[in-house]
Amino acid sequence: SFADSSFLSERKRRDREERLNIVLWKQPLVTLQYFSLETLINLKEWTIKLWHRRSILVSFLLMLAVLTATYYIEGAHQQYVRYMEKKFFWCAYWVGLGILSSVGLGTGLHTFLLYLGPHIASVTLAAYECNSVNFPEPPYPDQIICPDEEPTEGSISLWAIISKVRLEACMWGAGTAIGELPPYFMARAARLSGAEPDDEEYQEFEEMLEHAETAQDFASRAKLAVQNLVQKVGFFGILACASIPNPLFDLAGITCGHFLVPFWTFFGATLIGKAVIKMHIQKLFVIITFSKHIVEQMVSLIGAIPSIGPSLQKPFQEYLEAQRIKLHHKSDSGVPQGENWLSWMFEKLVIVMVCYFILSIINSMAQSYAKRLQQKMYSEEKTK
């Protein structure tokens, strides 16, 4: 029995290593083939699920038809329709970015660093330069332009900037909360069915429970602390884990699902923690970091670096000056729109990270199909 267990463990390790080698830069043709087959299987599964819930689907299609008719029929209601359309797509954009950040398709896309953080920073810089937050309501035009009215000296405040970006930040936080649901549902379904899913994080969680008393390393003790906090404290434990930057929060979702914590207890605490508490902490950090006097101090400190300081300081000063000019002139007003190498570098960084995220999704789905083949082989061997 012990020999069989060792053999099975070794085989699972070899299979896992074999799956990890199925990536585009090592086996491009196999990876693309497996990705295509996994995509077709997922589409088939989703089609079957939708057919089983066809009453909900029909209700959704009827509601969509009513909304479409309302959208195209002329009348006094069109101004409200346009307003709701603008708000809906603006909110959906940030919710989608939040989901991409935490849903874990491959590596996850760090949308706070790439999208929300720079957005808050640009609004903060504009607020201090214009001494006002009376920009157009979201979604903003191609660029933020200072309002024409004369600003009141000293009228800008930290709370005004926080209020200006609250909608975007809260929608992004809500998206990250939605992205935490798959680990919860996976662990809950496994516990209710009694089956053990072939999921590495869930298997790691069960091993941690088995060896909880003998855990010595810091990572194991940290995971165990999260598990104990969520299990024993409940709602407020989940709220505490969700309210701080916590790379182990997936473990909290698995813990809640495994111990059958009610859905609204888990999702409610996660939503409040991520969309309200954590987002205000992150907003405050970005706004303070990019406030006018802090930015000026950082630029002066860069210039104080021996030898290379002045050469590094110049592009930052040019970028800030270009941003100030843009805030007071529209793009079609004849003002030259030069491109700074800092903005060029950031644009290329965004493109690289998005491309890597897409590649990671392809690799992850190809490896999922390889796992299906391995499980099928196990089943055939057991039936022999």
N, C-alpha and C positions, 0 to 999 in steps of 0.2 A: 504494500500500500504506500509506504514511504517512497519507494523507488518510482512508482507510478506518478506520485505527486511531484517528485523532482523532475521526472521526464516531461510532465505536462507544463511545469513552470518554465523549464528550459525551452520547450517548443514555443510557448507563448512569447518568450523573450526573442527568439529567432524570428518569429512571425512579425513582431513589432519592428525589429530592425529592418526586415525586408520591406515592410510598408513604408518606413521612413525614407527608404531609398527611392521611392516612386515620386520623383520631383521632376520638374521640367528641364532643369539643367543637367540631369543625369540620364533620365529615360524619357525624352520628350514625346515620342510616338505612343508609348505605353500610357504615359500620364494623360495625354489628350484623349486617347481611346477610353480609358477608365473614367475620365471626367465626363465625357459624352454619355456613357452608359449610366453613370450615377445620376446625371441630370434627367435622363429619360425615366429612370426608376422613380425618382422623386416626383416628377410630373405625374406619373401614373398614380402614385400613392396619394398625391394631393387631389387628383381628379376623383378618385374613389371616395376620399373623405368628403369632398364637396357634394358628391352624389348622395351620400348617406345623410347629409345635412341640407338637402335640396330645398326644404321649406325655408330655412334661413337664407339660402342663396336667392330664392325667388323673392322674398321680402326685400332683400338688399337691392335686387335689380329693379323692383317696383319703386323703391325709394329713389334710386338713381334716375329712373325715368321721370319721376315727378320733379326732381331737382333740375334735370336737364330742360324740361319744359319751362320751369320757372326762370331759368337762366336765359332762354332765347325769346320768351314772350315779352314784348315791349310793354312798359308801364311805369308808374311812379315808383314801383318797388325796385327798379333796376339799380338805383344808387345804393340801396342796402345790400343787394346781391353782389355788386362789385366790391363793396367794403368787406363783406364776409368772404368772398373769393380771395381777396388779397390777404386777409388774416389767416385763412385756412391754409393756403399754400406756404405762407411764411412760417406758420407753426409746424406744418408737416415737414418742411425742410429741416428744421432744427431737431424735431423728434427723430427723423430718419438718421441724421448724423449721430444723435445720441445712441440709437440702436446699433449702428455700425461700430461705435466705439466699444460697446460692451458685449455684443452678442457672441463674439469669439469665433467668427468664421476665419479659421486659420490663425491669424495673429491679432485681429482687431485693428481698427483704424483709429489712430490717436486724434480724433476730430476736435478735442478741446485745444490741443496745441496748434492744429492746422487751421481751424475755422473759428471756434468760439473765442478763444483767447485773443487772437489778432483783432476780431471784431470788437470786443470789449476795449482793447487797447486803442483802436482807432477812434472809437466814440469818446474815450477819456481824453485823448490828445485834442480832439476837436472841441470838446466841451471847455477845456481850459483855454484854447486859442480863441474861440468865439465868445467865451464867458457866458455861454448859454447852451441849453440842450433842446432848443426849439427847432430841431431838424425835422424834416418830414417824418411822418409816422412810418414804421416798418411796413413793407420792405423799402429800404432806402433806395434812392436812384443809384446810378452807376458810381457816384461819389457823394460824400457828405459835403454840403455847402453851408457856410454860416448864414443865419437868417439876416434879412436886410435891416431889421430894427436895431436901434442903438442898444448895445448891451449895458446893463446896470453894473457898475463897478462892484466887484465882490459878491455878485449874486449867485455864482456857481457854488455848489456844495457837493460833498461826497454822496449824500443821500439822493440828490437829483440825478447823478450819474448812475447810481445803483438802480433807481426807478426806471431810467431810460432803457437799460439793457435787461430788465427783469424778465420780460416775456420770453426773449430768446434763450436766456440762461435756464429758466424753469422748464421750457419745452425740451431743451437738450437734456436736462437732468431727468425729466420724465422718460425720455427715450432710453437713457442708460438703465433706468429701473425696469423698463419693459425687456431690455436685453438680458436681464438677470433671470428671467423666468424659465428658459430651457433647462438649466441644471435642476431647478426646483421640480419641474414636471417630470423630468427623467427619473430622479430619485424617488419621487412619490409613486410613480407608476411601477417602479421596480419593487418597492416595499409592499404595495397593495397586491401585486400579482405573484409575489414570491420568487420571481425570476431574477437572475443576476445579469444586468446588462453588461455587454462587453465595452464598457467605457472606462478609460484609464483613470480619470479623476474619481469616478465612483469606486473603483477597485482600490485606489489609494486611500480613499476615505474609510472603506471597510477595514483595510489593513491597519490604519491608524487607530480605529476603535479596538481592534484585537490586541494591539501592542501599546495601548495608551499608558499603562503603568510603567513600562520600561523605556519610554521615549526619553532620549537624552539630548539630542541636537536641538539647536535653537529653532530651526524651521518646523520640526515636528511639534515642539512645545507651543510655538505660535499658533499653528493650525489647531492644536488641541484646545488652546485658550479660546479661540474663536468658536469652536464647536461647543465648549462648555458654556460660554456666555450666551450663545443663541439658544441652547437647549434649556438652560436653567432660568434665564431672565425673561425669555420670550420676546414679546413685542419690543420692549425697551432695549433688549440686547441686540435685536436685529437693527433697531433704529440707531444704536451706537455704532455698530459696524458699518452701516450705510452712510453715516454722517461724516466720516473721515476718509481720506484717500486710503483705500485698503485693497491691496492686490489679492488678498485671500477671501474676498467676498463671495466668489463662486462656491467656496467651501460652505459658506453660510447658507446659500441656496440649496446645496445638496443636503446639508444637515436638516434644514426645515422640511424638505421633501421626505427625507428618510424617517424623521420622527413625526410625520403627518401633521405638521403645523398647518392650521387653516390658511387657505389661500389669501384671504383678505388681511389676515394678521401679517403674513409675510410681505405681500405686495404693498399694503398700506404703509407699513413701517419703512419699506425700501423706498417708496415714492416720496414720503415726507423727508426721509434722510437725504436722498440724492437730489430731489428737485427743489427742496426748500433750504435745509440746513447746510448741506455740503456746497450747494451752488452759491449761496451767499458768502461762504468762507472763500471760495475760489474767486468770485467776483471781486470781493474786497481786496484780496491779494493782488490781482491784476490791476485794479484801479489805482491802488496805492503805489504799485511799482511804476506805473506809467503816468502818474501825476506830474505836473509840469516841473516842479522843483526837484523831484527825484530823478527825472530823466536828465535834467541839466547837470545835476551832480554826477550821474553816471558817465555822461559824456566828458565832463571835466576830469574825472578819474581815469578814463581811458587815455586822455591826453597826457596824464602824468606818468604813464608807463615809460620807463627808460628806452631810448633808441627808437622803438617802433610806435610809441604812443601817438605822436602827431600824425603819422601816416594812417593809423587806424581811426583816429578821431575825425579826420576830414570827411570820409564817406558818411559817417553818422550825422555830422552837422549838415552836410548837403542833403541827406534824406529828410531830416527834420524840417529844413528850410523849404524843400520842395513840397512837403506835406502842408506846411503853413500857407504857401502860395495857392495850392489847390483848394484849400478850404475857403478862400476868398474870391475864387474865379471859377466859372464854369469851364468845362473842357473845350467848349466851342467859342470861347471868348478871345482867342488869339494868343493866349499865353502859351509859350512853348512847354510841351509836356515831356521833359527829359526823363530817362529811365536810370535809376541808381542801381549800382551793382548789388546792393543789399536786397532790394525788392526783386531783382532778377534771380539772385540766389534762393530767396524764399520761394518764388514761383517754381523753380526747378526742384526744390526740396519737396514741395507739395506733390508735384507730378511723380517724382520717384517713389514717394511713400504710397500714393494711390496705386501706382503700377505694382508695387510689391504686395499690396493688400490683395489686388486682383489675382496675382500669381499664387499667393498663399491660399486663396479660395479654391483655385483650380487644383493645387496640390492636395489640399485637405479633402476635397470631394473624390479625387482619384484614389487617395488612401482609404477612404470610406468604402469604395467599391472593392478594393483589394481585401478589406476586412470581410466584406460579404462573401467573397470567394473562399477565404480561409474558413469562415464559419460553415459554409456549405460543405467543404471538404471534411470538417470535423463531424458534421451530421452524417455524411455518407459512411465514414469510418465506424461510427457508433452503430449503424444499422446492419453492418456486415456481420 
